[in-house]
Amino acid sequence: MAKGTITFDLPEEEGEYRMAMDAHKMYSVLYDICEDLRNEVKYGDHKNMELCIWENVRDKIREIFNDYSFNLDNYQ
């Protein structure tokens, strides 16, 4: 099995180090946001205008993910 190593020059690259260490938290936040939006669109008790807003927000998040070639489904 292949292994990968990431090296940081601390303290100069403290910010980059923290970002790498917290990436799993960011993934969890983004995934939960997308799931909440999905559930709101699918099961929410709302009027047509609200549904349109939820769908637009969800679509925009997906569009931004695609711009960065990032697919949340790849990390489950």
Secondary structure, DSSP 8 states (H G I E B T S, - for coil): ---------TTTTHHHHHHHHTHHHHHHHHHHHHHHHHHHHHH----HHHHHHHHHHHHHHHHHHHHTT--GGGG-
